[in-house]
């Protein structure tokens, strides 16, 4: 076997590991389709991007509130007992949204329908919790498994929006949401059926009912992920605007995919490395690399240059995200792991929404050429938070190679 692949073969060696990974990917792919599907569908049928944006923002707000609560329920009652009813509630909400759009319900009806389809357990957190349980004795394998999860996240966010756009524009406006709902519901049920690898429910320590931000160090990771999400959201808007200004608007999806592709390549390489630097130091270094990597984008003046710089900027993403999740697994007690990871991941999603809004306003008021400065500002903020909080992180988690 190629030495580079040996850590990945060891990660997938336990029985059932590949099965829950494939089911989890099937369930997480449509998560990146939902926002695009709702916006394109509502804009096409109701001819209002303002309404589409407001409905989509409602979904993000509901997710920010419900996702950590669902993560807490998963820790208390188990993955299958929470994921199955939550998936069915999501399916009902998605069906309500489709019916409201198709049959011309009043605009206000779209908001509760979208809210009803926004409470979904984080499949990414549940799969990472399974890896943490399967490889609880090996920090090296947990590190590699987190890299696998990051690569799957990047692939999902590369394919999902493109698939949603194609379905909504080439088939019929409701096709994107209909497909996403079917995949998410079916994938979640299939994932929940993999009971042999489901982590056991562990008793919560004293004070376990308090908020996750009371866990020492977790607030640093959450705040860094908020700023990192703002970097991602503003980067997407800035890239679309920059590509259109360069006269290649239809190529924006392909150019954006290069950033995710760079992250995938870096994630695969990073996951195969044996690292001995403490995770806190790697986290600060990763955010520094991200902050520096986006700065050249402010001077990109051609499509080839922009494409190459986006690929390089993406290569700083995966190591930072992987190390961040490694820190969460080390900081959070086992009985609160899903809640902790879901809280941090939700912070990333909220940051993406805020960054997209900030990037849009920058483009509108200062032009496409200035949009990447919003991205650079978010990167600098992430670096400042990670660097200033590294002392609180350094005291807790062990290096990932330690058993």
PyMOL commands that set and color helices and strands:
alter all, ss='L'
color gray80, all
select helices_A, chain A and resi 3-11+17-29+31-46+49-77+79-102+107-116+123-134+139-171+175-192+195-197+212-214+218-245+249-271+279-293+295-299+303-314+317-331+334-366+368-388+390-394
alter helices_A, ss='H'
color red, helices_A
deselect
rebuild
show_as cartoon
